[in-house]
């Protein structure tokens, strides 16, 4: 054994901060009230998007249908010129509608995931946290919007490869991103609202399939509102998908549009959807 005498032990500092212990002893400063909701919305959105790292199959498989619409339907109707499009090729006219369609198809079945989370006990655990229900719903809604945005990029690439003339103006592309996210947020909230009513996956699948194609065909995605019969034109007026398509068409192609009205309707629709889904989230968890 060594005979070297042990040196004196260092005395503990009177102030824990001198040793950096204040990080453990002092709780973190609470966020200001106005910062809590956005922070938790962002956290929920990140959690939802993390699921893409484990399974990207959905993104690949959902890219097939928009490609078929552009390659078959778009190319065929461009040749026969049966639908008036205001002097632009029908394929160009169709591309924004297919972007909106693919985004809606991703979002409209988002309620199935909520029901799965309820069956797995995840939803109950989320509802007992301090996170407001509106933050849970908003996070999931905007996660659906980001998924739809990835799908929109795929459609844009396919459309560009087919020769569709689109703008690459950064400001307009930011508007495209906003339109896709807002539209997807509404349709995902619509799906979560329906899930809170029907409560089962089978019923939700039936309702989703029953309303998806009518929403699509009762919009201006495939043909102008001017050639619709009066009753269908009235339905198109209250269909948020019509306003999303109009915004995308105006931003990407530069055609005449009503951007302030389009974004106002999408914002109001998304807010109503978030409110309705938040109110029914507790019923779904019972």
C-alpha positions as CSV (number, residue, x, y, z in Angstrom):
1,X,0.0,0.0,0.0
2,X,1.2,3.5,-0.7
3,X,2.4,5.6,2.2
4,X,1.6,8.8,0.4
5,X,-0.9,10.7,2.6
6,X,-4.2,11.5,1.0
7,X,-4.6,15.1,0.1
8,X,-7.4,17.1,1.7
9,X,-10.8,16.6,0.1
10,X,-12.2,19.6,-1.7
11,X,-14.9,21.3,0.2
12,X,-18.3,21.4,-1.3
13,X,-19.2,24.8,-2.6
14,X,-21.7,26.8,-0.7
15,X,-23.5,27.6,-3.9
16,X,-24.6,24.5,-5.9
17,X,-24.4,26.6,-9.0
18,X,-20.6,26.6,-8.7
19,X,-20.6,22.9,-9.4
20,X,-23.3,23.0,-12.1
21,X,-25.8,21.2,-9.8
22,X,-28.4,23.9,-10.4
23,X,-29.4,22.1,-13.6
24,X,-30.6,19.2,-11.5
25,X,-31.9,21.1,-8.5
26,X,-33.8,23.9,-10.2
27,X,-36.8,22.9,-12.4
28,X,-36.7,24.3,-16.0
29,X,-38.5,27.5,-16.5
30,X,-42.1,27.0,-17.7
31,X,-43.0,28.1,-21.1
32,X,-45.1,31.2,-21.5
33,X,-48.8,30.4,-22.1
34,X,-48.8,31.4,-25.7
35,X,-45.8,29.1,-26.4
36,X,-47.2,25.9,-24.9
37,X,-49.7,25.0,-27.6
38,X,-47.4,25.5,-30.6
39,X,-44.6,23.6,-28.9
40,X,-46.9,20.6,-28.2
41,X,-48.4,20.8,-31.6
42,X,-44.9,20.6,-33.1
43,X,-44.0,17.7,-30.8
44,X,-47.1,15.7,-31.8
45,X,-46.3,16.4,-35.5
46,X,-42.8,15.1,-35.1
47,X,-44.0,12.0,-33.3
48,X,-46.4,11.3,-36.2
49,X,-43.7,11.8,-38.8
50,X,-41.3,9.5,-37.0
51,X,-43.5,6.6,-38.1
52,X,-42.4,7.2,-41.7
53,X,-38.9,6.1,-40.7
54,X,-40.2,2.6,-39.9
55,X,-42.6,2.1,-42.8
56,X,-42.4,4.1,-46.0
57,X,-44.5,1.6,-47.9
58,X,-47.6,3.8,-47.8
59,X,-45.9,6.7,-49.5
60,X,-44.7,4.4,-52.3
61,X,-48.0,2.6,-52.9
62,X,-50.1,5.8,-52.8
63,X,-47.9,7.3,-55.6
64,X,-49.3,4.7,-58.0
65,X,-52.8,6.1,-58.3
66,X,-51.8,9.8,-59.1
67,X,-49.4,8.5,-61.7
68,X,-52.1,6.5,-63.3
69,X,-54.5,9.5,-63.4
70,X,-51.8,11.6,-65.1
71,X,-50.6,9.0,-67.5
72,X,-53.9,7.5,-68.6
73,X,-56.7,9.9,-67.8
74,X,-54.6,13.1,-68.4
75,X,-52.9,11.9,-71.6
76,X,-56.2,10.6,-73.1
77,X,-58.3,13.7,-72.5
78,X,-55.5,15.9,-73.7
79,X,-55.8,14.2,-77.1
80,X,-59.5,14.3,-77.4
81,X,-59.9,17.9,-76.1
82,X,-63.4,17.2,-74.7
83,X,-63.1,19.5,-71.7
84,X,-62.6,23.2,-72.0
85,X,-59.6,24.3,-70.0
86,X,-59.1,28.0,-70.9
87,X,-56.5,27.4,-73.5
88,X,-54.0,25.3,-71.5
89,X,-53.4,21.6,-72.2
90,X,-55.7,19.3,-70.2
91,X,-52.7,17.5,-68.6
92,X,-51.6,20.9,-67.2
93,X,-55.1,21.6,-66.0
94,X,-55.4,18.2,-64.4
95,X,-52.1,18.1,-62.5
96,X,-53.1,20.5,-59.6
97,X,-56.3,18.5,-59.2
98,X,-54.4,15.3,-58.8
99,X,-52.1,16.9,-56.2
100,X,-55.2,17.8,-54.2
101,X,-56.7,14.4,-54.8
102,X,-53.7,12.5,-53.6
103,X,-53.4,14.7,-50.5
104,X,-57.1,14.1,-49.7
105,X,-56.8,10.4,-50.1
106,X,-54.0,10.3,-47.6
107,X,-55.8,12.5,-45.1
108,X,-59.3,11.1,-45.4
109,X,-58.4,7.8,-43.8
110,X,-56.3,9.3,-41.0
111,X,-59.1,8.5,-38.5
112,X,-58.2,4.8,-38.8
113,X,-54.9,5.5,-37.2
114,X,-56.7,7.2,-34.3
115,X,-58.9,4.1,-33.8
116,X,-55.9,1.9,-33.9
117,X,-54.2,4.0,-31.2
118,X,-57.3,3.8,-29.1
119,X,-57.4,0.0,-29.4
120,X,-53.7,-0.2,-28.5
121,X,-54.2,2.1,-25.4
122,X,-52.0,4.9,-26.8
123,X,-54.8,7.4,-27.1
124,X,-55.8,7.0,-23.5
125,X,-52.3,7.7,-22.4
126,X,-52.1,10.8,-24.5
127,X,-55.3,12.1,-23.2
128,X,-54.2,12.0,-19.5
129,X,-51.1,14.1,-20.3
130,X,-51.3,17.9,-19.9
131,X,-51.3,18.3,-23.6
132,X,-54.6,19.9,-24.8
133,X,-56.8,17.9,-27.1
134,X,-56.6,20.6,-29.7
135,X,-52.8,20.2,-29.7
136,X,-53.1,16.5,-30.2
137,X,-55.5,16.9,-33.1
138,X,-53.6,19.8,-34.6
139,X,-50.3,17.9,-34.5
140,X,-51.9,14.9,-36.2
141,X,-53.6,17.1,-38.8
142,X,-50.4,18.9,-39.7
143,X,-48.5,15.6,-39.8
144,X,-51.0,14.4,-42.4
145,X,-50.3,17.6,-44.2
146,X,-46.6,16.9,-44.3
147,X,-47.2,13.4,-45.6
148,X,-49.5,14.8,-48.2
149,X,-46.8,17.3,-49.1
150,X,-44.3,14.4,-49.8
151,X,-47.0,12.9,-52.0
152,X,-47.4,16.2,-53.8
153,X,-43.7,16.4,-54.6
154,X,-44.0,13.0,-56.2
155,X,-46.9,14.2,-58.4
156,X,-45.1,17.3,-59.3
157,X,-42.1,15.3,-60.4
158,X,-44.3,13.0,-62.5
159,X,-46.1,16.0,-64.0
160,X,-42.9,17.8,-64.9
161,X,-41.6,14.6,-66.6
162,X,-44.8,14.5,-68.7
163,X,-44.1,18.1,-69.8
164,X,-46.5,20.0,-67.6
165,X,-45.6,23.7,-67.5
166,X,-45.5,24.8,-63.9
167,X,-44.0,27.8,-62.1
168,X,-40.9,27.4,-59.9
169,X,-41.2,30.7,-58.3
170,X,-40.2,30.2,-54.6
171,X,-43.0,32.5,-53.3
172,X,-45.7,30.6,-55.2
173,X,-44.2,27.3,-54.1
174,X,-44.6,28.4,-50.5
175,X,-48.2,29.1,-51.3
176,X,-48.5,25.6,-52.7
177,X,-47.1,24.1,-49.5
178,X,-49.6,26.1,-47.4
179,X,-52.5,25.0,-49.6
180,X,-51.6,21.3,-49.5
181,X,-51.1,21.4,-45.7
182,X,-54.3,23.3,-44.9
183,X,-56.4,21.1,-47.2
184,X,-54.9,17.9,-45.7
185,X,-55.4,19.2,-42.2
186,X,-59.1,19.7,-42.9
187,X,-59.6,16.3,-44.4
188,X,-57.7,14.5,-41.7
189,X,-59.8,16.3,-39.1
190,X,-62.9,15.3,-41.0
191,X,-61.7,11.7,-40.8
192,X,-61.0,12.0,-37.1
193,X,-64.4,13.6,-36.5
194,X,-66.1,10.7,-38.3
195,X,-64.0,8.3,-36.3
196,X,-65.3,9.9,-33.1
197,X,-68.9,9.2,-34.4
198,X,-68.7,5.7,-35.8
199,X,-66.0,4.5,-33.4
200,X,-64.9,1.4,-35.4
201,X,-62.5,0.9,-38.3
202,X,-64.9,-1.0,-40.5
203,X,-67.5,1.8,-40.3
204,X,-64.9,4.4,-40.9
205,X,-63.6,2.6,-44.0
206,X,-67.2,2.4,-45.3
207,X,-67.9,6.1,-44.7
208,X,-64.5,7.2,-46.0
209,X,-65.0,5.2,-49.3
210,X,-68.6,6.6,-49.6
211,X,-67.5,10.3,-49.4
212,X,-64.1,10.3,-51.0
213,X,-65.1,10.0,-54.6
214,X,-68.1,12.3,-54.3
215,X,-65.9,15.0,-52.8
216,X,-63.4,14.5,-55.7
217,X,-66.0,14.5,-58.5
218,X,-67.9,17.4,-56.9
219,X,-64.9,19.7,-57.2
220,X,-63.1,21.4,-60.0
221,X,-60.3,18.9,-60.0
222,X,-61.2,17.3,-63.3
223,X,-63.4,19.9,-65.0
224,X,-64.2,23.6,-64.7
225,X,-67.1,24.6,-62.4
226,X,-68.7,26.5,-65.4
227,X,-69.6,23.2,-67.2
228,X,-71.2,21.6,-64.1
229,X,-75.0,21.3,-63.8
230,X,-76.5,23.8,-61.3
231,X,-76.9,21.3,-58.5
232,X,-73.3,20.1,-58.8
233,X,-72.0,23.7,-58.9
234,X,-73.8,24.4,-55.6
235,X,-72.1,21.3,-54.1
236,X,-68.8,22.5,-55.4
237,X,-69.2,25.9,-53.8
238,X,-69.3,24.3,-50.3
239,X,-66.6,21.7,-51.1
240,X,-63.2,22.8,-49.6
241,X,-61.4,20.6,-52.2
242,X,-62.6,23.1,-54.9
243,X,-60.9,26.0,-53.1
244,X,-57.7,23.9,-52.6
245,X,-57.6,23.0,-56.3
246,X,-58.3,26.6,-57.4
247,X,-55.4,27.8,-55.2
248,X,-53.0,25.2,-56.5
249,X,-54.0,25.8,-60.1
250,X,-53.5,29.6,-59.7
251,X,-50.2,29.2,-58.0
252,X,-48.7,26.5,-60.2
253,X,-50.1,27.4,-63.6
254,X,-50.8,31.1,-63.2
255,X,-54.4,30.7,-64.3
256,X,-57.1,33.1,-62.9
257,X,-57.9,32.2,-59.3
258,X,-59.3,33.7,-56.1
259,X,-56.3,33.1,-53.8
260,X,-57.5,35.3,-50.8
261,X,-60.9,33.5,-50.8
262,X,-59.3,30.1,-51.3
263,X,-56.9,30.5,-48.4
264,X,-59.6,32.0,-46.2
265,X,-61.9,29.0,-46.8
266,X,-59.1,26.5,-46.2
267,X,-58.2,28.3,-42.9
268,X,-61.7,28.4,-41.7
269,X,-62.4,24.7,-42.7
270,X,-59.2,23.6,-41.0
271,X,-60.1,25.5,-37.8
272,X,-63.7,24.0,-37.8
273,X,-62.2,20.5,-38.4
274,X,-59.8,20.8,-35.5
275,X,-62.5,22.0,-33.2
276,X,-64.9,19.2,-34.2
277,X,-62.3,16.5,-33.9
278,X,-61.1,17.8,-30.5
279,X,-64.6,17.7,-29.1
280,X,-65.1,14.1,-30.2
281,X,-61.7,12.8,-29.2
282,X,-62.8,12.1,-25.7
283,X,-65.8,10.1,-26.9
284,X,-63.5,8.0,-29.1
285,X,-61.3,7.1,-26.0
286,X,-64.1,5.8,-23.8
